[in-house]
Amino acid sequence: MAKPVDIGSKRLISLAPNAWVQWVTGNPQVRASQLLDAEFQWISRESDVILKASSPEHSEFLILNELQLRYDQNMPQRMRNYVALAEEKYNLSAYPVLINILPPPSTVTIVDCYDKEFMGLKARQDYRVINLWEVDAELVLEQPLPPLFPFVPILFGGGSESKLRSAVQALRADQTLNQLEPLLAFFASFVLEIPLIQQIMRWDMTVLRESPWYQEILQEGLAQGIEQGIEQGIEQGIEQGIEQGIQQERRGSLERILKLRFSEIPVEISVRIQALTLEQLEELMATALTVNSLDEFSEHLPN
């Protein structure tokens, strides 16, 4: 079994904090001094990373990093709350940054501020937005910016064999960075065929299952699924309702993985997914990440 590896956002940023803070602020004079606790009273924000930084112009300040697998429309209010909590806890001004990893559906508009008026009173919070699919892969490799190496395949111009090989070479050149290779393989699977990825690098599903990014895909709809399951199962009992909710969430997670890799899912495959048991759904999660086409995936579906 592979040794567990921390390949979450905090680990990524800690690899090269100075390069990171200079990139997100666009200021080469900024220096990172300390990773700070992102837990607030009653609230734990595991996807967030707070860095204490400084520059000749602004002295000490906070850089709040929110890395999201996919943007959601509650993000403006979340960023507003995040800034307020961090500034109160550390008594420093904050520079908030939202990094979106994968593009949202075309119907979703990404905004860069919270702006609301109520009874004549206004509340506003600006934050910087960085969409990784708009970041040039060549510049990331040239600068270099190590925390972004695992994302090279999904960056602008990064979805090629040559760019993947360059990213692998960069990771393997550093004993610390090479632990991120499974994460690079994970994001490469969105744009390249699995046999090619396996030929070039390690493909470790054990590490990927422990990754916060993989877990976020699985858990994206869990709360909603359980809530709906409880509502549907009140007459049958809460326990059965929760079980139905988990099963419903797993169906949604499996379809999200397939959509991430192959865009649209044919109706016949969706219908067959609806008939799967919880055990079958969990077994097919790994299959969805390793097949090369929807036709190949359909071959693994029970008759």
C-alpha distance (Angstrom), angle and dihedral (degrees) to the residues before:
residue distance angle dihedral
M1 . . .
A2 3.78 . .
K3 3.76 118.5 .
P4 3.82 111.6 -104.2
V5 3.79 111.2 -102.7
D6 3.79 128.6 -165.1
I7 3.80 104.6 -128.2
G8 3.80 97.8 158.6
S9 3.80 128.5 122.8
K10 3.81 95.6 -88.5
R11 3.78 91.1 53.7
L12 3.81 92.2 48.1
I13 3.80 94.8 51.3
S14 3.81 94.1 44.2
L15 3.82 90.2 60.0
A16 3.80 92.3 73.8
P17 3.81 109.9 1.0
N18 3.81 96.8 168.5
A19 3.79 92.8 51.6
W20 3.80 88.9 46.6
V21 3.81 97.7 51.7
Q22 3.79 91.8 45.2
W23 3.79 90.0 51.8
V24 3.82 98.0 48.0
T25 3.82 93.4 44.4
G26 3.80 96.8 37.5
N27 3.81 88.2 -133.6
P28 3.84 118.7 120.0
Q29 3.80 91.1 -163.4
V30 3.80 95.2 63.9
R31 3.81 116.4 106.0
A32 3.80 127.7 -166.6
S33 3.78 115.7 -133.0
Q34 3.82 107.5 171.9
L35 3.80 145.2 4.3
L36 3.80 106.7 -128.1
D37 3.79 133.3 -153.6
A38 3.82 109.8 -89.4
E39 3.82 93.8 -163.1
F40 3.78 118.3 107.0
Q41 3.77 128.5 -171.7
W42 3.82 107.7 -65.7
I43 3.81 90.5 -7.6
S44 3.81 130.7 88.9
R45 3.79 117.2 -171.6
E46 3.80 106.1 -170.3
S47 3.81 95.5 170.9
D48 3.81 91.5 56.9
V49 3.79 128.2 83.8
I50 3.80 123.6 -164.4
L51 3.79 119.6 -159.0
K52 3.76 126.0 -172.6
A53 3.80 107.6 -139.5
S54 3.78 140.1 169.3
S55 3.78 140.7 -159.1
P56 3.83 134.6 -179.0
E57 3.79 89.9 -108.0
H58 3.81 101.0 44.6
S59 3.84 105.1 23.9
E60 3.83 111.0 -152.5
F61 3.81 120.6 -2.1
L62 3.81 141.6 147.3
I63 3.80 127.2 -100.8
L64 3.80 110.0 -156.7
N65 3.80 112.3 -158.4
E66 3.79 118.9 -164.5
L67 3.82 112.1 -176.7
Q68 3.78 113.7 -167.8
L69 3.79 126.2 -175.2
R70 3.79 86.6 -148.4
Y71 3.81 131.3 3.1
D72 3.77 118.3 -110.9
Q73 3.78 129.7 -167.5
N74 3.82 94.3 -113.4
M75 3.79 90.5 65.3
P76 3.85 98.3 95.6
Q77 3.81 92.9 59.2
R78 3.79 91.0 42.3
M79 3.81 91.0 53.4
R80 3.80 90.4 48.9
N81 3.81 91.6 52.5
Y82 3.79 92.1 43.8
V83 3.82 92.7 55.2
A84 3.80 93.4 47.1
L85 3.81 93.7 49.6
A86 3.81 94.0 46.2
E87 3.80 95.3 46.9
E88 3.80 91.1 48.8
K89 3.81 93.3 48.6
Y90 3.81 97.9 45.7
N91 3.83 101.4 25.5
L92 3.81 91.5 -133.6
S93 3.79 133.0 115.9
A94 3.80 114.7 -100.6
Y95 3.80 134.9 -137.3
P96 3.84 105.4 -159.9
V97 3.80 121.6 -156.6
L98 3.81 128.4 -173.8
I99 3.82 114.8 -158.6
N100 3.81 113.6 -166.2
I101 3.80 112.9 -161.5
L102 3.82 103.9 -170.5
P103 3.82 126.4 27.7
P104 3.81 117.4 -103.9
P105 3.80 124.1 -128.7
S106 3.80 113.9 -67.1
T107 3.81 90.1 -109.1
V108 3.83 91.9 63.7
T109 3.81 119.6 86.4
I110 3.81 117.2 -153.1
V111 3.80 112.4 -139.0
D112 3.80 129.6 -166.0
C113 3.81 102.1 -149.5
Y114 3.78 145.5 40.4
D115 3.80 108.7 -126.3
K116 3.79 123.0 171.7
E117 3.79 137.7 153.4
F118 3.80 125.0 -160.0
M119 3.80 125.5 176.1
G120 3.77 91.7 -17.8
L121 3.82 94.2 -49.6
K122 3.81 120.0 114.7
A123 3.79 130.4 -150.4
R124 3.80 121.7 -170.8
Q125 3.79 136.3 171.5
D126 3.80 122.6 177.4
Y127 3.80 121.7 -160.4
R128 3.78 135.2 174.2
V129 3.81 117.2 -106.3
I130 3.82 122.0 -152.4
N131 3.80 117.3 -175.2
L132 3.79 109.0 -161.7
W133 3.81 93.9 -151.1
E134 3.84 86.4 64.4
V135 3.83 94.6 50.5
D136 3.83 114.8 100.4
A137 3.82 110.5 -116.0
E138 3.80 91.9 -154.9
L139 3.82 92.0 57.6
V140 3.82 91.4 48.7
L141 3.80 91.0 54.9
E142 3.82 94.0 42.9
Q143 3.82 99.8 47.1
P144 3.09 86.7 38.3
L145 3.81 113.0 -126.9
P146 3.86 105.7 178.3
P147 3.84 97.7 -172.7
L148 3.81 88.5 63.3
F149 3.81 97.3 48.0
P150 3.85 93.3 94.7
F151 3.82 89.2 55.1
V152 3.84 96.3 51.3
P153 3.86 95.2 108.6
I154 3.81 92.4 58.4
L155 3.81 95.6 42.0
F156 3.79 121.4 98.8
G157 3.79 107.7 -72.1
G158 3.80 92.1 1.2
G159 3.80 101.6 108.5
S160 3.80 98.3 95.8
E161 3.80 136.1 98.3
S162 3.81 91.8 -115.9
K163 3.81 93.1 53.8
L164 3.80 91.1 47.1
R165 3.80 90.7 52.0
S166 3.81 90.3 49.0
A167 3.81 91.1 51.3
V168 3.82 91.9 47.8
Q169 3.80 90.6 49.8
A170 3.81 90.8 50.1
L171 3.82 92.4 50.4
R172 3.80 94.4 46.4
A173 3.80 91.6 50.1
D174 3.81 89.3 70.0
Q175 3.83 123.8 54.7
T176 3.81 90.9 -145.6
L177 3.78 96.6 45.5
N178 3.80 96.5 49.0
Q179 3.81 89.4 74.1
L180 3.82 86.4 71.7
E181 3.80 94.1 63.5
P182 3.85 95.0 100.6
L183 3.81 89.1 54.2
L184 3.81 90.4 51.5
A185 3.82 88.3 50.9
F186 3.79 89.9 50.7
F187 3.81 94.3 55.6
A188 3.80 91.8 39.6
S189 3.82 87.8 60.6
F190 3.81 89.2 68.7
V191 3.82 92.7 64.7
L192 3.82 109.4 17.1
E193 3.80 135.1 54.5
I194 3.80 116.7 -94.6
P195 3.84 97.2 -125.8
L196 3.82 89.6 56.2
I197 3.81 91.2 49.3
Q198 3.80 91.4 48.2
Q199 3.78 89.8 49.6
I200 3.80 92.7 53.4
M201 3.80 102.3 37.8
R202 3.80 150.7 -3.0
W203 3.80 117.9 -62.9
D204 3.78 107.5 -162.6
M205 3.80 115.7 175.0
T206 3.82 92.5 -179.1
V207 3.80 91.2 61.9
L208 3.79 92.2 41.8
R209 3.81 92.7 53.9
E210 3.82 88.7 55.6
S211 3.81 91.8 49.0
P212 3.82 117.6 107.4
W213 3.82 88.4 -135.1
Y214 3.81 92.9 58.0
Q215 3.80 90.8 43.1
E216 3.79 91.0 51.1
I217 3.80 90.3 57.6
L218 3.81 89.8 50.4
Q219 3.78 95.4 44.1
E220 3.82 98.1 40.1
G221 3.80 92.7 102.6
L222 3.80 101.6 21.5
A223 3.82 99.4 107.7
Q224 3.78 92.3 47.0
G225 3.79 92.2 46.1
I226 3.80 93.6 50.7
E227 3.81 91.7 46.0
Q228 3.80 91.8 51.7
G229 3.79 90.6 44.6
I230 3.80 92.0 53.1
E231 3.82 90.9 49.3
Q232 3.78 91.0 49.9
G233 3.81 93.1 44.7
I234 3.81 103.4 44.1
E235 3.79 92.3 107.5
Q236 3.81 90.8 47.4
G237 3.79 95.4 44.0
I238 3.80 136.1 -82.7
E239 3.82 95.0 -99.6
Q240 3.78 92.7 56.2
G241 3.80 89.8 44.7
I242 3.81 91.3 55.2
E243 3.80 90.7 48.8
Q244 3.79 90.1 51.6
G245 3.79 89.4 48.3
I246 3.81 92.5 52.8
Q247 3.80 90.2 48.7
Q248 3.79 90.2 50.2
E249 3.81 90.8 49.5
R250 3.80 91.8 50.6
R251 3.81 90.0 53.2
G252 3.80 89.0 52.0
S253 3.81 92.3 47.0
L254 3.81 92.1 50.6
E255 3.80 91.1 50.6
R256 3.84 91.0 47.4
I257 3.81 90.9 54.5
L258 3.81 90.8 49.5
K259 3.81 91.8 48.0
L260 3.80 91.6 49.0
R261 3.79 90.1 54.6
F262 3.81 103.7 32.6
S263 3.85 105.8 20.0
E264 3.82 103.6 -136.4
I265 3.81 128.3 34.9
P266 3.83 118.4 -143.7
V267 3.80 114.5 -118.2
E268 3.80 92.3 -118.9
I269 3.82 91.5 58.4
S270 3.81 91.8 47.7
V271 3.80 90.0 51.3
R272 3.82 91.6 51.3
I273 3.83 90.9 47.9
Q274 3.81 90.0 55.1
A275 3.81 89.7 59.9
L276 3.83 95.8 53.1
T277 3.79 124.1 110.2
L278 3.80 121.8 -123.7
E279 3.81 90.9 -104.0
Q280 3.81 91.8 50.7
L281 3.80 91.6 47.9
E282 3.80 92.7 53.0
E283 3.81 92.0 48.5
L284 3.81 90.9 51.7
M285 3.84 93.7 53.5
A286 3.81 91.5 79.9
T287 3.81 90.8 41.1
A288 3.82 90.5 55.9
L289 3.81 89.9 56.0
T290 3.80 96.4 48.6
V291 3.82 106.8 40.1
N292 3.81 120.5 96.1
S293 3.79 98.8 -141.2
L294 3.80 144.4 10.7
D295 3.80 89.0 -107.7
E296 3.79 89.4 58.1
F297 3.81 90.5 47.4
S298 3.80 91.7 51.1
E299 3.82 89.1 56.6
H300 3.83 88.3 64.5
L301 3.81 93.7 51.9
P302 3.81 114.6 104.8
N303 3.79 114.2 -107.9
